[in-house]
Amino acid sequence: MRFKLSVLLALFCSTIYSQINNRVDLEQDFMDMGFGIFVHWSVDSQLGSVISHSLVGASDDYVNQYFNELPKTFYPDKFNADEWARLFKITGAEYVVFTTKHHNGFCMWDTETTDFNIMNTPYGKDITGELFTALRKQGLKVGVYFSPEDFNFLNKQGELISRNSRMSQITENEELLEYDKKQVKELVSNYGPIDVIFFDAFKTTPIVRYVHSLDPNIVVTRGEMETPEQSVPNTAMPGPWETCMTMGTQWQYKPTNESYKTGTELIEKLIEIRAKGGNFLMNVGPKPNGEIPIEQEERLREIALWMYVNSEGIRNVRPVPTIIKDGDMWFTKGKDDNTAYVFITGQKDWFKGFRRNFMLKNMKATKNTSVSVLGQNDLVVEYWPENTPTSHFVQHKDLLEISISRAQRLYNDKVWPNPIVVKIANVEFINN
C-alpha cells in the first residue's frame, strides 16, 4: 500500500512539475527561431527618460506628476500596428515581445485592474490588441513583456518605490501577486494565444507557475531561462537562452545623447549569439507619437536585407559541436543534419566579383560535400561575364579549403560591408 501511495505521489509531483515548466518541445521551437524584436514603450517616452526607473528616489511632486499628469498628454497618433508588423516581418524576426507593463505599472492594454492605462489617455485605443492582431497577420509569434514589480501599485499602498524593497516582490506582497495574476489572466485570456512571456522581476516563481496553469503552451523566457541583458556569454550554453540588447544605450526612446550600434555590429551580434546557441532579442524604442525613430528603422532595414539573403544560417540551427569561431569566422550547423554555415566577418573591403580562399579546421569533406554562398547562384557576376563565380573546395590533410566569390550586387557601390555566409552541405565535424 505504501509503495502504491509513493508511486501515486511521484506521478502527481511529476504532473505538477510539468505544469510549471516550459514544455521541452516548445523550448526547441523557441531555439529554432533565433531572432526576435523587443519593444520598450511606455507613457514616459514623452520625457525621453529611462523607462520607469526615474520614479525610484523621486520626490513626491515628481511621482504625482508622473502618475497623474503624464497620461493626459500621451497621444501616439502616428502608431500604425500594421506598419510595425510589416517592418518586423521583413527583418527576418520570428517573434515580437511587446512591453505591456513595465515597472511603472502603466498598462498598454484595456484593463479593468487600474485606471493607469492606455485607455485613459487622449489616444484611448487598445495598442496591445491592435499590435497583436497585426503581428499574427504577418505570421509572427506574439510575446508579452510583463513586470510583476509595479511602482504605481506600491505607491497606492503607501510603500516606498524601489525595486530592492521587500514589498516590491510578489513573494512578499500578497496583494501585489493577486493584482498581477488578474492582469496576466486578462492578457492570456483576452489577447491570446500568447507564445512567449518575459517576466521582468527579481522574484518570479509564483507568477510563472500561474501562467503555466493558465496556458501550458506559453514559453516563459526570463523567469525560466537565462536572459543575459546587454551582453553575450563567452561560450555556448546548453538549452534555450536569449540575449536582450538595445540598438543604442537605452531601452526606451532617447532623443538626446544616444549612440547607436551600426547595422553591421548588430548583424554580427546576431551571428555570435546564434553560434553560441542563443536567441537575439533586439530592442526597438518607439517615439511618443508611435513612430519608430529613423535611426532604428535604418538599422532594421539593413538587417532585413542581410536576413533576406542569409536567414537559412540563422533559423533552425545549433552550435557546431567542435568549433564556434575561428579568427573572423563564426559557425552554426543545421539542427538535424551535417550542414555547416560559415559566417565570414571582417571583410569590409571585399569588392563584388573578387574571390577569396579560407581554411577551415574541425571540418572534413565527404564524397557528398558541396559548397555554396547563400543568396548566390554561382553562375554570373553582373557586368563581369569573364568572371567565373563558382564556389569550390579542396580537402587537404588537416584543413578544408573553400574558395568563394562575392558575386551578388547588394549595394550600388559594389562593396557589401556585412558578413557573407557559406553553406557547406554533408560535411563531417572533427576534433583537431
C-alpha positions in Angstrom: 0.0 0.0 0.0 2.8 2.4 0.9 4.5 1.6 -2.4 1.3 2.4 -4.4 1.0 5.7 -2.5 4.6 6.5 -3.2 4.1 5.8 -6.9 0.9 7.9 -7.0 2.7 10.8 -5.2 5.6 10.6 -7.6 3.2 10.7 -10.6 1.3 13.6 -9.0 4.5 15.6 -8.4 5.7 14.8 -12.0 2.4 16.2 -13.3 2.6 19.3 -11.2 6.2 19.8 -12.3 5.3 19.5 -16.0 2.7 22.2 -15.5 5.1 24.8 -14.0 7.9 24.4 -16.5 8.3 25.1 -20.2 7.4 22.2 -22.4 10.6 20.7 -23.9 9.2 20.7 -27.5 8.2 24.4 -27.2 11.7 25.3 -26.0 13.2 23.5 -29.0 10.8 25.5 -31.3 12.0 28.6 -29.5 15.6 27.8 -30.1 14.8 27.4 -33.8 13.5 30.9 -34.2 16.8 32.7 -33.4 15.8 36.3 -33.8 13.1 38.4 -32.2 12.2 42.1 -31.8 11.8 43.6 -28.3 9.6 46.8 -27.9 10.1 49.1 -25.0 7.4 51.8 -24.9 5.5 53.5 -22.2 4.0 56.7 -21.1 7.3 58.3 -20.0 8.7 58.0 -23.6 7.3 61.6 -23.7 10.1 62.7 -21.4 12.9 60.9 -23.2 13.9 59.4 -19.9 15.0 56.0 -18.8 11.8 53.9 -18.8 10.2 53.7 -15.3 13.3 54.0 -13.2 13.2 57.8 -12.8 10.5 57.1 -10.2 13.0 55.5 -7.9 14.3 58.1 -5.5 11.9 60.7 -6.9 10.2 63.5 -5.0 6.5 63.3 -4.1 5.9 66.1 -6.7 7.6 64.2 -9.4 5.8 61.0 -8.6 2.4 62.7 -8.5 3.0 64.4 -11.9 4.2 61.1 -13.4 1.1 59.1 -12.3 -1.5 61.8 -12.7 -0.3 64.2 -15.5 1.7 62.1 -18.0 -1.3 60.0 -19.2 -3.1 63.3 -20.1 -0.5 64.1 -22.8 0.3 60.6 -24.2 -1.1 60.6 -27.7 0.6 58.2 -30.1 -1.4 59.2 -33.1 1.2 58.0 -35.6 1.1 54.5 -34.3 0.4 52.1 -37.1 0.3 48.4 -35.9 0.3 47.0 -39.5 3.3 49.2 -40.5 5.3 48.0 -37.4 4.4 44.3 -38.1 5.4 44.6 -41.8 8.7 46.1 -40.8 9.4 43.5 -38.1 8.5 40.7 -40.5 10.9 41.8 -43.2 13.8 41.9 -40.8 13.6 38.1 -40.5 12.4 38.2 -36.9 10.2 35.3 -35.9 8.7 36.8 -32.7 8.0 40.1 -31.2 7.9 40.8 -27.4 5.9 43.9 -26.5 6.1 45.8 -23.2 2.5 45.5 -21.9 3.5 46.8 -18.5 6.9 48.0 -17.3 7.9 48.6 -13.7 6.0 51.9 -13.6 2.7 50.0 -13.7 1.3 51.7 -16.8 -0.8 49.2 -18.8 -0.7 49.3 -22.6 -3.9 47.4 -22.9 -7.6 47.8 -21.9 -7.5 46.5 -18.4 -10.1 46.5 -15.6 -7.5 46.4 -12.9 -6.3 50.0 -12.9 -7.1 53.4 -14.4 -3.4 53.9 -15.1 -3.6 52.5 -18.7 -3.7 53.4 -22.3 -7.5 53.8 -22.5 -7.3 56.8 -20.1 -5.1 58.8 -22.4 -6.1 61.2 -25.3 -5.3 58.2 -27.6 -7.8 55.9 -25.9 -7.2 52.8 -28.1 -6.0 49.4 -27.1 -2.5 49.4 -28.5 -1.7 45.8 -27.3 -4.8 44.4 -29.1 -4.1 46.3 -32.3 -0.4 45.2 -32.4 -1.0 41.5 -31.6 -3.6 41.3 -34.3 -1.2 42.9 -36.8 1.7 40.6 -35.8 -0.4 37.5 -36.3 -1.5 38.7 -39.7 2.2 38.6 -40.6 2.8 35.2 -39.1 4.9 36.5 -36.3 4.8 34.9 -32.8 3.4 37.1 -30.1 5.3 37.8 -27.0 4.5 39.7 -23.8 6.9 41.6 -21.6 5.3 42.0 -18.1 6.8 43.4 -14.9 5.4 41.8 -11.7 7.0 44.7 -9.9 4.7 47.7 -10.1 5.6 51.2 -8.8 2.1 52.5 -9.2 0.7 49.8 -7.1 3.4 50.3 -4.5 2.7 54.0 -4.3 -1.0 53.4 -3.8 -0.1 51.0 -0.9 1.9 53.8 0.6 5.1 51.7 0.1 8.5 53.1 -1.0 9.1 53.0 -4.7 12.1 50.7 -5.1 12.9 47.5 -6.9 15.0 46.5 -4.0 12.4 46.8 -1.3 10.8 43.7 0.2 7.3 44.7 -0.7 8.1 45.2 -4.4 8.4 41.4 -4.8 5.4 39.2 -5.3 6.8 36.6 -3.0 6.4 39.1 -0.1 3.5 41.2 -1.2 0.4 39.0 -1.5 -1.8 41.9 -2.7 0.6 42.6 -5.5 0.7 39.0 -6.5 -3.1 38.8 -6.7 -3.2 42.0 -8.7 -0.5 40.7 -11.1 -2.4 37.5 -11.5 -5.6 39.4 -12.6 -3.6 41.3 -15.2 -1.8 38.2 -16.6 -5.1 36.4 -16.8 -6.5 39.3 -18.8 -3.6 39.2 -21.2 -3.7 35.4 -21.7 -7.5 35.2 -21.9 -8.3 38.3 -23.9 -5.2 38.6 -26.2 -4.2 35.0 -26.8 -2.8 32.8 -27.9 0.4 34.2 -26.3 3.5 32.4 -27.5 6.2 33.9 -25.2 6.2 35.8 -21.9 9.1 37.7 -20.4 8.7 38.3 -16.7 11.0 41.0 -15.5 11.4 40.9 -11.8 13.8 39.6 -9.2 11.3 37.1 -7.9 9.0 35.4 -10.5 8.3 31.9 -9.4 4.6 32.4 -8.3 3.6 34.2 -11.5 5.5 31.8 -13.7 3.6 28.9 -12.2 0.4 30.8 -12.6 0.8 31.4 -16.3 1.6 27.8 -17.0 -1.6 26.8 -15.2 -3.5 29.2 -17.5 -1.8 28.0 -20.7 0.9 25.3 -20.8 1.7 26.3 -24.4 3.3 29.6 -23.4 7.1 29.7 -23.3 8.5 31.7 -20.4 11.8 33.3 -21.1 13.0 35.4 -18.2 11.7 33.6 -15.2 12.7 30.2 -16.6 15.8 30.5 -18.8 19.0 32.6 -18.9 18.3 36.0 -20.5 21.6 38.0 -20.4 21.0 41.7 -20.7 23.2 43.8 -22.9 25.8 41.1 -23.1 26.7 37.8 -24.8 28.1 34.7 -22.9 31.7 33.9 -23.5 30.9 30.5 -24.9 28.0 28.3 -26.0 25.4 27.5 -23.3 23.2 24.4 -23.3 19.5 24.6 -23.7 17.5 27.7 -24.6 18.7 31.1 -23.7 18.2 34.7 -25.0 20.3 37.8 -25.1 18.2 41.0 -25.0 20.1 44.1 -26.2 19.4 47.7 -27.3 20.4 49.2 -30.6 21.9 52.1 -28.7 22.3 52.7 -25.0 18.6 53.0 -23.9 15.7 50.6 -23.9 13.1 53.4 -24.5 13.2 56.3 -26.9 16.1 58.6 -26.1 16.1 61.9 -28.2 19.5 63.1 -27.0 22.9 61.7 -26.3 22.1 58.4 -28.0 24.9 56.3 -29.5 23.7 53.6 -31.9 25.5 50.4 -32.9 25.9 50.1 -36.6 23.9 47.7 -38.7 27.0 45.6 -39.2 27.6 45.5 -35.4 24.0 44.3 -34.8 24.2 41.6 -37.5 27.5 40.4 -36.0 25.9 40.2 -32.6 23.1 38.1 -34.1 25.7 35.8 -35.6 27.7 35.4 -32.4 24.6 34.7 -30.4 23.4 32.0 -32.8 26.8 30.5 -33.0 26.6 30.1 -29.2 23.1 28.6 -29.3 21.1 31.6 -28.1 18.3 33.8 -29.5 18.8 37.5 -30.1 16.0 39.7 -28.8 16.9 43.1 -30.3 15.1 46.2 -28.9 13.2 48.9 -30.6 12.1 52.1 -28.7 9.3 53.9 -30.5 8.8 57.7 -30.3 5.9 59.1 -28.1 3.8 59.6 -31.3 4.2 55.9 -32.2 6.7 56.2 -35.0 9.9 54.1 -35.0 12.9 56.5 -35.0 14.5 56.8 -38.4 17.9 55.7 -36.9 16.3 52.5 -35.7 14.4 51.9 -38.9 17.6 52.3 -40.9 19.2 49.5 -38.9 16.2 47.3 -39.1 16.2 47.6 -42.9 19.9 46.9 -43.1 19.3 43.7 -41.1 16.3 43.0 -43.3 18.5 42.9 -46.4 21.1 40.7 -44.8 18.5 38.3 -43.4 16.7 38.2 -46.7 19.9 36.6 -48.1 21.2 34.7 -45.1 18.4 33.6 -42.8 19.0 29.9 -43.6 22.1 30.1 -41.5 20.2 31.7 -38.6 16.9 29.8 -38.3 16.7 26.1 -37.3 20.4 25.9 -36.4 22.5 24.8 -33.5 26.1 25.4 -32.4 28.8 23.3 -34.2 30.0 20.8 -31.6 33.7 21.1 -32.4 34.1 24.8 -33.1 32.2 28.1 -32.5 34.7 30.6 -34.0 38.0 30.6 -35.9 39.5 34.0 -36.5 36.9 36.1 -38.3 34.7 33.1 -39.0 31.7 32.0 -36.9 29.9 28.7 -37.4 26.4 27.2 -37.0 25.1 23.9 -38.2 21.7 22.6 -39.4 19.6 21.3 -36.5 19.0 17.9 -38.0 21.9 17.4 -40.5 25.6 17.8 -41.1 25.3 21.2 -42.9 27.7 23.9 -41.7 27.2 27.6 -42.1 30.3 29.7 -42.1 29.8 33.4 -41.3 32.8 35.3 -42.7 33.1 38.7 -40.9 35.8 41.4 -41.1 35.9 41.6 -44.9 34.6 45.1 -45.5 36.9 45.7 -48.5 35.7 42.7 -50.4 34.7 44.1 -53.8 32.0 42.5 -55.8 33.3 39.8 -58.2 36.6 39.1 -56.3 37.5 35.6 -55.0 38.9 34.7 -51.6 40.0 31.4 -50.0 39.6 30.3 -46.5 41.0 27.4 -44.5 38.6 25.6 -42.1 39.7 23.5 -39.1 37.4 20.9 -37.5 35.6 20.1 -40.8 36.3 17.4 -43.3 34.7 16.9 -46.7 32.9 13.8 -47.6 32.1 12.3 -51.0 28.8 14.2 -50.9 30.1 17.6 -49.8 29.0 20.7 -51.7 29.9 24.4 -51.1 27.7 27.4 -52.0 27.2 31.0 -50.9 23.8 31.9 -49.6 21.9 34.2 -51.9 24.1 33.5 -55.0 23.6 31.1 -57.9 27.3 30.8 -58.6 26.7 31.4 -62.3 27.2 35.0 -63.1 28.7 38.3 -61.8 26.8 41.3 -63.2 28.8 43.2 -65.9 31.7 40.7 -65.5 30.9 37.9 -68.0 34.5 36.8 -68.0 34.4 36.1 -64.2 33.5 32.6 -63.0 32.0 32.8 -59.5 31.6 29.1 -58.9 32.3 28.0 -55.3 34.6 25.0 -54.8 36.7 23.3 -52.2 39.8 21.2 -51.7 40.3 18.8 -48.8 43.9 18.9 -47.5 45.3 16.6 -44.9 44.2 18.6 -41.9 42.2 21.5 -43.4 39.2 22.1 -45.6 39.9 24.9 -48.1 37.0 26.7 -49.6 37.2 29.2 -52.5 34.3 31.6 -53.0 33.4 34.8 -54.8 31.3 37.7 -53.5 29.2 37.7 -56.6 25.8 39.2 -55.6 25.4 43.0 -56.0 23.5 44.3 -53.0 24.7 47.9 -52.8 25.3 50.4 -55.6 28.9 50.9 -54.6 29.5 47.2 -55.1 31.0 46.9 -51.7 28.8 45.0 -49.2 30.0 45.6 -45.6 28.2 42.8 -44.0 29.2 39.1 -43.5 28.9 36.6 -46.3 27.6 33.2 -45.4 28.9 30.0 -46.9 26.9 26.8 -46.8 28.8 23.5 -46.7 26.5 20.5 -47.1 27.3 17.0 -46.0 30.4 17.8 -44.1 32.0 15.9 -41.2 32.7 17.7 -38.0 36.0 16.5 -36.4 38.2 17.4 -33.4 41.7 18.7 -34.2 
